[in-house]
Amino acid sequence: MAQDVLLLLPGMTLNASIFPDFGTPALSVDFTRLVVGADGWSAELDAKRMGFYVERLAERLRGEPLWMSARRRVVVAHSFGGFLALAWQIASRDDPQARLDGLVLVSTSAGPLFDVVRARLLGGGRWALRVPVGTLMRIWNNAAVTRLVDAVTRRGGPLRQVDFQQLRSRSDLAVGLAGWRNTDWRARRSYRFAMQGFDVRERLGAITAPAIVLHGSRDVYFSPEGARDLARRLPRAELRLLSTAAHTLPLTHGTEVVRAVRDLLPEGKN
């Protein structure tokens, strides 16, 4: 018997444990162990950028029985997972395996990255102090710097799968540090290369699935203005702005994410 199925796309250094329990069959895809080239770079990645990950996602789903036989499909995507979901939907309009019945976009953006996106340092809402991350990202993604950050955060320990539900602190900083321990340093570089120049704002009209955009007013990476713009440009989107949430919204406000999924998959409808 066909059933509803979720596709979970976590942020770039995270895994499916960032999400709450939906009580619904789910697949999860992350690329925290994907090693590209010797140090996280390849000519193919450089040429395709986000398209490189779109192809990897399509490969993961191709022939997946649970996904292909689903009655209804909803993608729940956080941060980088949201970039990937948007790029995948735009690139795969005629692909049956990309057909969706709903899209929950959490703490994410349609671009542009990185020169316009600003990280919040202090304050919140209209009084937040934000700084451009473009220059910082170019320094941060240097191979030597990325390896140094890896050595410091893991303190010589092994790469391990982090259960984010077990973290004592769910602040953006704590989750970010845990994410570095969860992700191969080369995969972190690959993610960042893929995000350079990401901007699909003018192509969002091609996404016809109903969407709910969930965003926190205290998000340290993406401003609420970007979420408003994303919801406005998607043909069938609703914005839900949470005044007490930050970038780790799936961990701190899991009930709101579950509610969004249930609203897109109402009982009794096929």
C-alpha positions in Angstrom: 0.0 0.0 0.0 1.4 3.4 -1.0 2.3 5.8 1.9 3.5 9.3 2.4 7.2 9.7 2.4 9.5 12.6 3.5 12.9 13.5 2.0 15.1 15.1 4.7 17.9 17.4 3.5 19.9 18.7 6.4 22.3 21.7 6.4 25.8 21.2 5.1 27.6 19.9 8.2 24.5 18.2 9.7 22.6 15.0 9.4 19.0 13.8 9.8 19.2 14.0 13.6 18.8 17.8 13.3 15.1 17.1 12.5 12.3 16.0 14.8 10.5 12.7 14.6 7.8 13.1 12.1 6.2 9.7 12.6 6.2 9.3 8.8 8.5 7.2 6.6 11.5 9.2 5.6 14.7 9.1 3.6 17.6 11.4 4.4 20.5 12.5 2.2 23.6 14.4 3.3 27.0 14.7 1.9 29.1 15.0 5.1 31.3 12.1 4.0 31.5 12.9 0.3 35.2 13.4 -0.6 35.7 15.2 -3.9 39.3 15.0 -5.3 42.2 15.0 -2.8 41.2 18.1 -0.9 37.5 18.8 -1.6 37.9 20.3 -5.0 37.6 19.0 -8.6 37.1 20.6 -12.0 33.6 19.1 -12.2 32.6 20.6 -8.9 34.1 23.9 -9.9 32.1 23.9 -13.2 28.8 22.6 -11.9 28.7 24.1 -8.4 25.3 23.3 -6.9 24.5 21.3 -10.0 27.1 18.8 -8.8 25.0 18.1 -5.7 21.8 18.0 -7.6 23.2 15.2 -9.7 24.4 13.3 -6.5 20.9 13.7 -5.0 19.2 12.4 -8.2 21.6 9.4 -8.1 20.6 8.6 -4.5 16.9 8.7 -5.3 17.0 6.9 -8.6 15.3 3.5 -8.2 14.7 4.0 -4.4 11.6 1.9 -3.9 10.2 3.9 -0.9 10.5 7.2 -2.8 9.3 5.9 -6.2 6.2 4.2 -4.7 5.2 7.0 -2.4 1.6 8.2 -2.3 2.7 11.8 -1.5 6.1 13.3 -1.2 7.3 16.2 0.9 10.8 17.5 1.2 12.0 19.0 4.5 15.1 21.0 3.9 17.3 23.0 6.2 20.0 25.7 5.3 22.2 24.1 2.6 19.5 21.5 2.2 17.2 24.2 1.1 19.6 25.5 -1.5 19.9 21.9 -2.8 16.1 21.4 -2.8 15.4 24.6 -4.8 18.2 23.9 -7.3 17.0 20.3 -7.7 13.4 21.3 -8.3 14.3 23.9 -10.9 16.7 21.5 -12.7 14.3 18.5 -12.6 10.9 19.9 -13.6 10.2 17.0 -16.0 11.7 14.2 -13.9 9.0 12.0 -12.3 11.2 11.2 -9.3 11.4 15.0 -8.5 7.6 15.4 -8.3 6.6 16.8 -4.9 3.4 17.4 -3.0 5.0 19.9 -0.6 8.2 21.6 0.4 9.2 22.8 3.8 12.1 25.2 3.6 13.7 25.9 7.0 16.3 28.6 7.8 17.4 28.9 4.2 17.7 31.2 1.2 17.4 31.3 -2.6 20.6 33.5 -2.8 22.7 35.3 -3.6 25.7 33.9 -1.7 28.2 34.9 -0.3 28.7 38.6 -1.0 25.2 39.7 -0.1 24.5 37.3 2.7 25.5 38.8 6.1 26.2 36.9 9.3 24.6 38.4 12.4 27.1 39.2 15.2 25.0 41.2 17.7 21.4 42.1 18.3 18.3 40.9 16.5 15.5 42.0 14.1 15.9 45.5 12.8 18.8 46.3 15.2 21.0 43.3 14.2 24.7 44.0 13.4 25.6 41.9 10.4 28.8 41.6 8.4 29.4 40.3 4.8 30.8 36.8 4.7 32.2 36.8 1.2 35.8 37.7 2.1 35.6 35.6 5.3 34.5 32.6 3.3 37.3 32.8 0.8 39.8 32.8 3.7 37.9 30.1 5.7 37.8 27.8 2.7 41.6 27.7 2.1 42.6 24.1 2.4 45.2 24.8 5.2 42.7 26.9 7.2 39.9 24.2 6.9 42.3 21.5 8.0 43.4 23.6 11.0 39.8 24.2 12.0 39.2 20.5 11.7 42.2 19.7 14.0 41.1 22.2 16.6 37.4 21.2 16.7 38.1 17.5 16.8 41.2 17.7 19.0 42.8 14.8 17.3 39.7 12.6 17.8 38.1 10.5 15.1 35.5 11.8 12.7 32.2 10.7 14.1 28.5 10.8 13.4 26.9 13.4 15.8 23.5 12.9 17.3 22.3 16.5 17.4 19.3 15.6 19.5 21.7 14.8 22.3 23.5 18.2 22.4 23.3 20.0 25.7 23.3 23.3 24.0 21.2 23.9 20.8 22.6 27.4 20.1 23.7 28.2 16.6 27.4 28.2 17.8 27.1 24.9 19.6 25.4 23.1 16.7 27.9 24.7 14.2 30.9 23.3 16.2 29.3 19.9 16.5 28.7 20.0 12.7 32.4 20.4 12.1 33.0 17.3 14.2 30.4 15.5 12.1 31.8 16.4 8.7 34.9 15.4 6.8 37.0 18.6 6.3 37.2 18.0 2.6 33.4 17.7 2.4 33.2 21.1 4.1 35.3 22.6 1.4 33.2 21.0 -1.4 30.0 22.4 0.1 31.5 25.9 0.1 32.7 25.7 -3.4 29.2 24.6 -4.5 27.6 27.6 -2.7 29.8 30.2 -4.4 27.5 32.4 -6.6 24.4 30.4 -5.7 21.4 32.5 -6.7 18.1 31.0 -8.0 15.8 33.9 -7.1 14.8 34.6 -10.7 13.9 31.0 -11.4 11.7 30.2 -8.4 8.6 30.6 -10.5 9.3 27.1 -11.9 8.6 25.5 -8.6 4.9 24.7 -8.5 4.7 22.6 -5.3 3.1 24.2 -2.3 5.7 25.4 0.1 6.0 26.6 3.7 9.0 28.8 4.5 10.0 28.6 8.2 12.5 31.1 9.5 13.7 32.4 12.8 14.0 36.2 13.5 17.3 35.4 15.4 18.9 33.4 12.6 22.6 34.3 12.7 23.2 33.5 9.0 20.2 34.4 6.9 18.0 37.5 7.6 14.2 37.4 7.8 14.2 39.7 4.8 15.7 36.9 2.7 13.0 34.5 3.9 10.3 37.0 3.0 11.8 37.4 -0.5 11.9 33.6 -0.9 8.3 33.1 0.1 7.2 36.0 -2.1 8.9 34.6 -5.2 7.6 31.0 -4.8 4.2 30.7 -6.6 2.5 28.8 -3.7 4.4 29.6 -0.6 3.4 30.6 3.0 5.9 32.4 5.3 6.0 31.4 9.0 8.4 33.7 10.9 9.2 32.6 14.4 10.3 35.4 16.7 12.1 33.1 19.2 14.0 30.9 16.7 17.5 31.0 15.3 19.3 29.0 12.6 18.9 25.8 14.6 15.1 26.0 14.2 14.6 22.3 13.5 16.1 21.4 16.9 14.6 24.2 19.0 11.2 24.4 17.3 10.7 20.9 16.0 6.9 21.0 16.7 6.6 23.9 14.2 8.4 21.8 11.5 6.2 18.8 12.2 3.1 21.1 12.0 4.3 22.4 8.6 4.6 18.9 7.2 1.2 17.9 8.5 -0.3 21.0 7.0 1.1 20.0 3.6 -0.1 16.4 4.1 -3.6 16.7 5.4 -5.3 13.5 6.5 -7.8 12.0 4.1 -6.4 13.6 1.0 -4.5 11.7 -1.7 
